[in-house]
Amino acid sequence: MGTKIYDCISRIAERIIDNKDYLTDLDREIGDADHGVNMARGFQAVLEKVPPDNANIGEVLKKTGMTLLSTVGGASGPLYGTAFMEAGKAVAGKESLDAGDVPVILNAVIGGIQKRGKAVRGEKTMLDALIPALESFTEKMTASSDVFEAMDAACAAARDGVAFTRTIRATKGRASYLGDRSIGHQDPGATSATLIMEAVRDFLRG
């Protein structure tokens, strides 16, 4: 997995920007109707500010996080900014990754989001996609040792997590103000987290 980190970040940015309207429509139902717009703006800034020739994965992820933190509005900026910065710390100094780094990164991302957002699984947040993704990746790697199969399993679990968020009440963020009326709507953050994971999976497949 010695792929160029900037190219992977570019794929993520492309996926988010392409889904800007979709994410904003989801957020219109239970939030401020700005998740897609904010995320797209943040990743456009990442493309402009992250050095494309820096092979240090930890540094690129840290710079990505800092850029998102400063350019993405609402709750998503601090959460995604922290997620990428924590991922950068977890792989500091590395210029290539292997399958064992995936759960390390996901654990760091999840830990950062939990600490920053004071959230746990089951509260209609991105954790409802990311935690099942980590569990499925680990389980599949134990069974088959095939990183591509494991990434497929992780993305499928994240998608199931997104579907699960439709069935539960939001207890965090602006959506929590709706109470039971938030049931029936999927969480935009869980959706964008899943899009990011799928972009990484597709990038690795080439």
Legacy VTK file of the C-alpha trace (Angstrom):
# vtk DataFile Version 3.0
C-alpha trace
ASCII
DATASET POLYDATA
POINTS 206 float
0.000 0.000 0.000
2.823 2.370 -0.864
0.476 4.676 -2.746
0.875 8.425 -3.005
-1.052 9.974 -0.162
-1.959 13.186 -1.998
-3.576 11.170 -4.769
-5.673 9.360 -2.160
-6.704 12.648 -0.550
-7.597 13.949 -4.011
-9.883 10.963 -4.563
-11.593 11.656 -1.237
-12.028 15.323 -2.136
-13.491 14.409 -5.509
-16.023 12.057 -3.901
-17.117 14.656 -1.356
-17.356 17.455 -3.914
-19.343 15.229 -6.290
-21.799 14.476 -3.473
-22.079 18.043 -2.187
-25.749 18.436 -3.099
-26.675 14.968 -1.817
-25.064 15.630 1.575
-26.662 19.056 1.789
-30.085 17.595 1.008
-29.646 15.069 3.818
-28.626 17.836 6.190
-31.624 19.932 5.164
-33.878 17.328 6.781
-32.291 17.367 10.242
-29.615 20.066 10.310
-28.551 23.404 8.871
-28.586 22.326 5.210
-24.879 23.058 4.884
-22.991 19.784 5.449
-22.283 19.141 1.779
-21.416 22.756 1.036
-19.083 22.973 4.036
-17.374 19.656 3.367
-16.876 20.462 -0.315
-15.386 23.841 0.566
-13.061 22.199 3.070
-11.761 19.561 0.701
-11.325 22.099 -2.092
-9.089 24.005 0.319
-7.221 20.783 1.111
-6.441 20.289 -2.577
-5.041 23.800 -2.709
-3.078 23.806 0.544
-1.672 20.284 0.936
1.673 19.882 -0.876
1.173 17.273 -3.623
4.796 16.080 -3.491
4.992 15.387 0.263
5.383 11.627 0.751
5.130 11.811 4.542
1.698 10.343 5.163
1.445 11.592 8.727
2.261 15.158 7.699
-0.228 15.139 4.829
-3.011 13.804 7.040
-2.182 16.379 9.716
-2.228 19.218 7.165
-5.512 17.896 5.792
-7.011 17.939 9.271
-5.754 21.433 10.032
-7.192 22.711 6.764
-10.579 21.108 7.397
-10.582 22.505 10.911
-10.087 26.028 9.611
-12.396 25.926 6.582
-15.320 23.590 7.318
-18.078 25.240 9.309
-20.418 23.820 11.916
-19.623 20.727 13.949
-18.087 18.915 10.988
-14.954 21.071 10.892
-13.738 20.237 14.388
-14.761 16.594 14.067
-13.212 15.888 10.674
-10.247 18.113 11.446
-9.562 16.139 14.601
-10.129 12.834 12.809
-7.505 13.519 10.151
-5.026 15.014 12.612
-5.313 11.990 14.887
-4.874 9.714 11.870
-1.716 11.656 11.032
-0.331 11.130 14.522
-1.051 7.414 14.301
1.110 6.985 11.171
3.642 9.753 11.842
6.731 9.557 9.642
5.448 6.783 7.375
5.761 6.967 3.595
3.858 3.746 2.920
1.133 1.804 4.659
0.199 -1.838 5.003
-2.999 -3.600 6.015
-2.091 -3.371 9.683
-2.180 0.405 9.504
-5.861 0.504 8.543
-7.239 -0.423 11.984
-4.624 1.823 13.592
-5.892 4.768 11.542
-9.552 3.925 12.121
-8.989 3.571 15.866
-7.281 6.959 15.912
-10.085 8.546 13.890
-12.788 7.056 16.103
-10.955 8.023 19.279
-10.519 11.592 18.076
-14.183 11.942 17.151
-15.331 10.428 20.445
-13.128 12.786 22.420
-13.982 15.911 20.434
-17.684 15.208 20.012
-18.297 13.497 23.358
-20.238 10.906 21.354
-20.698 7.149 21.470
-22.138 4.613 19.077
-25.907 4.712 18.723
-26.358 8.490 18.859
-26.917 9.019 15.116
-23.419 10.244 14.254
-20.537 9.226 12.002
-19.479 6.763 14.702
-22.432 4.591 13.691
-20.655 4.058 10.357
-17.020 4.084 11.473
-17.160 1.703 14.423
-18.916 -1.091 12.467
-16.439 -0.487 9.628
-13.497 -1.044 11.968
-15.082 -4.167 13.440
-15.806 -5.660 10.011
-12.353 -4.829 8.649
-10.686 -6.536 11.615
-12.961 -9.564 11.401
-12.416 -10.024 7.658
-8.640 -9.587 7.920
-8.549 -12.252 10.625
-10.505 -14.606 8.388
-8.904 -13.997 4.995
-5.901 -11.632 5.294
-7.078 -9.985 2.074
-7.019 -6.214 2.523
-9.340 -5.591 -0.431
-11.953 -8.008 0.891
-11.570 -6.395 4.293
-12.070 -2.912 2.849
-15.167 -4.132 1.010
-16.496 -5.538 4.277
-15.712 -2.302 6.092
-17.527 -0.195 3.501
-20.535 -2.521 3.534
-20.676 -2.283 7.325
-20.450 1.501 7.122
-23.351 1.534 4.653
-25.355 -0.639 7.049
-24.455 1.831 9.783
-25.802 4.699 7.692
-29.051 2.775 7.230
-29.171 2.176 10.985
-29.021 5.918 11.656
-32.410 6.258 9.971
-33.966 4.108 12.681
-32.687 5.962 15.737
-33.200 9.282 17.459
-30.466 11.902 17.256
-28.980 12.896 20.609
-26.075 15.018 19.346
-25.850 18.248 17.395
-28.627 20.258 15.837
-30.531 17.113 14.856
-31.055 16.370 18.554
-33.398 19.391 18.751
-35.878 17.460 16.605
-36.206 14.634 19.102
-38.246 11.759 17.702
-38.771 13.673 14.468
-35.163 12.881 13.594
-36.126 9.214 13.238
-36.507 8.248 9.586
-33.646 10.449 8.387
-30.085 9.252 7.843
-27.202 11.060 9.418
-25.239 13.266 6.994
-22.005 12.791 8.936
-22.258 9.016 8.837
-22.918 9.332 5.119
-19.895 11.534 4.417
-17.688 9.254 6.536
-18.834 6.316 4.430
-18.171 8.186 1.195
-14.626 8.851 2.411
-14.073 5.185 3.232
-15.406 4.124 -0.154
-13.142 6.632 -1.886
-10.116 5.183 -0.079
-11.219 1.633 -0.960
-11.657 2.515 -4.629
-8.313 4.336 -4.711
-6.492 1.334 -3.291
-8.097 -0.916 -5.882
-6.684 1.329 -8.607
LINES 1 207
206 0 1 2 3 4 5 6 7 8 9 10 11 12 13 14 15 16 17 18 19 20 21 22 23 24 25 26 27 28 29 30 31 32 33 34 35 36 37 38 39 40 41 42 43 44 45 46 47 48 49 50 51 52 53 54 55 56 57 58 59 60 61 62 63 64 65 66 67 68 69 70 71 72 73 74 75 76 77 78 79 80 81 82 83 84 85 86 87 88 89 90 91 92 93 94 95 96 97 98 99 100 101 102 103 104 105 106 107 108 109 110 111 112 113 114 115 116 117 118 119 120 121 122 123 124 125 126 127 128 129 130 131 132 133 134 135 136 137 138 139 140 141 142 143 144 145 146 147 148 149 150 151 152 153 154 155 156 157 158 159 160 161 162 163 164 165 166 167 168 169 170 171 172 173 174 175 176 177 178 179 180 181 182 183 184 185 186 187 188 189 190 191 192 193 194 195 196 197 198 199 200 201 202 203 204 205
